[in-house]
Amino acid sequence: MVSLKSADLNAPRRQAIDAMKASLSPEQWARNAAFVAELRREISAHPVSRHPAIDILNRGVLDHDAMRLIHLEYRHAIVQIFTDALLAAQMQSRQLEPRLAPASKMAGRFLLTLNVLDEFGFRPGKDAEGYYRGNPACAHYPLFEAVLDDYGVSAEDRATFRPTAIATEVRSFLEDAYGSYVDVSALLAVAEEEVILFSPPLRRATGALGLGVDDGYYYVHGVSDDDTAEAADDDHEDDLWFILTQAITEDQFDHVRRISLEYCDLWVRFWDEQLVLAGAAETSAA
């Protein structure tokens, strides 16, 4: 039994990953890890990773109306439901039992919690009273709502906004996975990759319009080695792939590959539609 008084509390991510590895035989872990590595390579080569929207956003050529609409679409497609999906994965980790040893679900929940704490507005360290540091106003969802404020989107605009069919399809695809630990973990990993790909360009396009991006939502999204942000989306993505490595079984390989690449396909269609709408917005504003 681990002693609470002597337990090593350092390097929590590494310790959770080690615990997940220990829950499978070395052969099972190696087989699953090889599948996940190949899937990640396929995703990195997918057309979404080089979508024309990335360059267009980076160049800062879209006008205010176009960017306002893109943010409303993006809000519906992923921002509003991202923490819902994380919490669904937390819940469905129970599906590891009784296939694996008792409490095997906890290491995955541990890693998901690091993601959730970030999303909910906690920060590493202790406050003045020796308790957790954090503020719900720093949660990522309200920070995104503040971006909409900067774009002049009213509460009525948000309530009456009608998203495109593809934005709804992207959203529903993730929501439909909530019942499966394997499915929702895989799609969350893909979603984190999408965030890594598109958050920096969205930040540059927003900044090009004179809106503040040195704090708030765009300050906490991106990769951990970006000196201009305080983000850890790459760590969270890696953690989700480790979670999938523990959870998946060989009979699920083809299914997970299919839904992961299908989700990437949907994101391509989403960004295709955003460029169409952006062109329409530019034309109407001219």
C-alpha positions in Angstrom: 0.0 0.0 0.0 1.2 3.5 -0.8 1.9 5.7 2.2 0.1 9.0 1.9 2.9 10.6 4.1 5.7 9.3 1.9 4.1 9.3 -1.6 6.0 11.1 -4.3 3.8 14.0 -5.4 6.3 15.3 -8.0 5.9 14.8 -11.8 2.2 14.0 -11.6 1.7 13.4 -15.3 4.6 10.9 -15.5 3.3 9.1 -12.5 -0.2 8.8 -14.0 1.3 7.5 -17.3 3.4 5.0 -15.4 0.3 3.8 -13.5 -1.6 3.3 -16.8 1.3 1.4 -18.3 1.3 -0.9 -15.3 -2.4 -1.7 -15.7 -1.7 -3.6 -19.0 0.8 -6.3 -19.9 3.9 -4.9 -21.6 2.7 -6.6 -24.8 -0.7 -5.0 -24.6 0.7 -1.6 -24.0 3.2 -1.9 -26.8 0.5 -3.0 -29.3 -1.8 -0.2 -28.3 0.9 2.4 -28.3 2.0 1.3 -31.9 -1.6 1.8 -33.1 -1.9 5.2 -31.4 1.4 6.4 -32.9 0.3 5.4 -36.4 -3.0 7.1 -35.9 -1.3 10.3 -34.8 0.9 10.2 -37.9 -2.2 9.8 -40.1 -3.8 12.8 -38.3 -0.7 14.9 -38.6 -0.8 14.2 -42.4 -4.5 14.9 -42.7 -5.6 17.9 -44.9 -6.9 19.7 -41.8 -3.3 20.2 -40.7 -2.6 22.3 -43.8 -6.0 23.9 -44.3 -5.9 27.2 -46.3 -7.7 28.9 -43.3 -4.5 28.6 -41.3 -2.6 30.8 -43.7 -5.5 33.2 -44.2 -5.9 33.7 -40.5 -2.2 34.1 -40.0 -2.1 36.9 -42.6 -4.8 38.8 -40.8 -6.7 39.7 -43.9 -10.2 38.9 -42.7 -12.4 41.8 -41.6 -14.3 42.3 -38.4 -17.6 40.8 -39.6 -15.9 37.7 -40.9 -14.0 37.1 -37.7 -17.0 37.8 -35.6 -19.0 35.1 -37.4 -16.1 32.6 -37.3 -16.0 33.0 -33.5 -19.7 32.4 -33.2 -19.4 29.3 -35.3 -16.3 28.0 -33.4 -18.1 28.7 -30.1 -21.0 26.4 -31.2 -18.8 23.7 -32.7 -16.4 23.1 -29.8 -16.0 25.8 -27.2 -19.3 25.4 -25.5 -19.1 21.6 -25.2 -15.4 21.0 -24.6 -15.6 20.7 -20.8 -18.8 18.6 -21.2 -16.7 16.1 -23.2 -13.9 16.1 -20.7 -16.4 15.4 -17.9 -18.1 12.7 -20.0 -14.7 11.0 -20.3 -14.2 11.3 -16.6 -17.5 9.5 -16.1 -17.0 6.8 -18.7 -13.6 5.8 -17.5 -15.6 3.5 -15.3 -15.8 1.3 -18.4 -12.3 0.1 -17.7 -13.7 -1.9 -14.9 -14.0 -4.8 -14.5 -11.8 -5.5 -17.6 -8.8 -4.1 -15.8 -7.8 -4.2 -12.1 -9.8 -2.3 -9.5 -9.0 1.5 -9.5 -7.4 1.3 -13.0 -9.7 4.1 -14.1 -8.1 6.5 -11.6 -4.9 7.2 -13.5 -6.8 8.3 -16.6 -9.1 10.4 -14.4 -6.0 11.9 -12.9 -4.8 13.1 -16.3 -8.2 14.3 -17.3 -8.4 16.3 -14.1 -5.2 18.2 -15.0 -7.0 19.2 -18.2 -10.2 20.1 -16.4 -8.3 22.2 -13.8 -6.8 24.2 -16.6 -10.1 24.6 -18.4 -11.9 25.6 -15.1 -9.5 28.4 -14.3 -7.1 26.8 -11.7 -3.4 27.6 -11.7 -0.5 25.6 -10.3 0.7 26.5 -6.8 -0.9 27.5 -3.5 -2.7 30.7 -2.7 -2.0 32.9 0.3 -4.0 30.6 2.6 -2.1 27.5 1.3 -5.1 26.3 -0.8 -5.5 25.8 -4.5 -5.0 28.9 -6.8 -7.8 29.6 -9.2 -10.8 31.7 -10.2 -13.8 30.6 -12.3 -13.6 33.9 -14.2 -10.3 32.5 -15.6 -12.1 29.4 -17.0 -11.6 29.0 -20.7 -15.2 29.2 -21.7 -16.0 32.6 -20.1 -12.6 33.8 -21.4 -13.9 33.0 -24.9 -17.2 34.8 -24.1 -15.0 37.8 -23.3 -13.5 37.6 -26.8 -17.1 37.8 -28.2 -17.6 40.9 -26.0 -14.6 42.4 -27.7 -16.1 41.6 -31.1 -19.3 43.4 -30.0 -21.4 40.3 -29.9 -24.4 41.0 -27.7 -26.2 38.6 -25.4 -29.1 38.7 -27.9 -26.8 38.0 -30.8 -25.5 34.9 -29.0 -29.0 33.7 -28.0 -30.4 34.0 -31.5 -27.4 32.9 -33.5 -28.1 30.1 -36.0 -25.0 28.1 -36.6 -24.3 26.5 -40.0 -25.1 22.8 -40.5 -21.5 21.8 -40.5 -20.9 23.6 -37.1 -23.7 21.6 -35.7 -22.5 18.4 -37.3 -19.0 18.9 -35.7 -20.6 19.5 -32.3 -22.9 16.6 -32.6 -20.1 14.2 -33.6 -18.3 14.8 -30.3 -21.5 14.8 -28.3 -22.5 11.5 -29.8 -19.3 10.0 -28.4 -20.0 10.8 -24.7 -21.2 7.3 -24.0 -17.9 5.6 -24.9 -14.7 6.2 -23.0 -12.6 5.1 -25.9 -14.5 7.2 -28.5 -14.7 10.4 -26.4 -11.0 10.1 -25.5 -10.0 9.7 -29.1 -12.1 12.6 -30.3 -10.9 14.8 -27.5 -7.3 14.1 -28.5 -8.2 15.1 -32.1 -10.0 18.2 -30.8 -6.9 19.2 -28.9 -4.9 18.9 -32.1 -7.4 21.2 -33.8 -7.0 23.7 -31.0 -3.2 23.6 -31.4 -3.5 24.1 -35.2 -6.1 27.0 -35.2 -5.8 28.9 -31.9 -2.5 30.7 -32.9 -3.9 31.8 -36.3 -7.2 32.9 -34.7 -5.1 34.9 -32.2 -3.2 36.6 -35.0 -6.3 37.4 -37.0 -8.0 38.8 -33.9 -4.9 40.9 -33.0 -4.7 42.2 -36.6 -8.0 43.8 -36.0 -6.7 45.7 -33.0 -8.3 43.5 -30.3 -6.3 42.5 -27.3 -4.8 39.0 -27.4 -2.0 39.2 -24.8 -4.3 38.1 -22.1 -7.5 36.0 -21.8 -8.6 33.2 -24.0 -5.8 33.4 -26.6 -3.2 33.6 -23.9 -4.1 30.2 -22.5 -4.4 28.3 -25.8 -1.5 27.0 -27.9 1.5 24.9 -27.0 3.6 24.8 -23.9 6.8 26.1 -25.5 5.2 29.3 -26.9 6.7 32.2 -24.9 3.8 34.5 -26.0 1.2 32.3 -24.2 0.6 30.3 -21.0 -0.8 27.2 -22.7 -0.5 23.5 -22.4 -2.7 22.1 -25.2 0.1 19.9 -26.4 0.5 18.3 -23.0 -3.2 17.7 -22.8 -3.3 16.1 -26.2 -0.4 13.8 -25.3 -2.3 12.8 -22.1 -5.4 12.0 -24.0 -3.5 9.7 -26.4 -2.0 8.0 -23.3 -5.5 7.6 -22.0 -6.6 6.0 -25.2 -3.6 3.7 -25.2 -4.7 2.3 -21.9 -8.4 2.1 -22.8 -8.4 0.7 -26.3 -8.6 -3.0 -27.2 -7.4 -4.5 -30.5 -10.9 -5.1 -31.8 -11.6 -1.4 -31.6 -8.6 -0.2 -33.7 -10.5 0.1 -37.0 -13.4 1.9 -35.4 -11.3 4.4 -33.6 -9.2 5.1 -36.6 -12.4 5.6 -38.7 -14.1 8.1 -36.2 -10.9 10.0 -35.6 -10.3 10.6 -39.3 -14.0 11.3 -39.9 -13.8 14.0 -37.2 -10.8 15.5 -39.0 -12.8 15.4 -42.2 -15.6 17.3 -40.5 -13.2 20.0 -39.3 -12.0 20.4 -42.9 -15.6 21.0 -44.0 -16.1 23.4 -41.0 -13.1 25.5 -42.1 -14.1 25.3 -45.8 -17.5 26.8 -44.7 -15.8 29.5 -42.7 -13.8 30.7 -45.7 -17.0 30.7 -47.8 -18.8 32.8 -45.1 -15.7 35.0 -44.7 -15.8 35.8 -48.4 -19.5 36.5 -48.2 -18.9 38.8 -45.3 -16.1 40.6 -47.1 -18.3 41.1 -50.2 -21.2 42.5 -48.2 -18.9 44.8 -46.3 -17.2 46.2 -49.4 
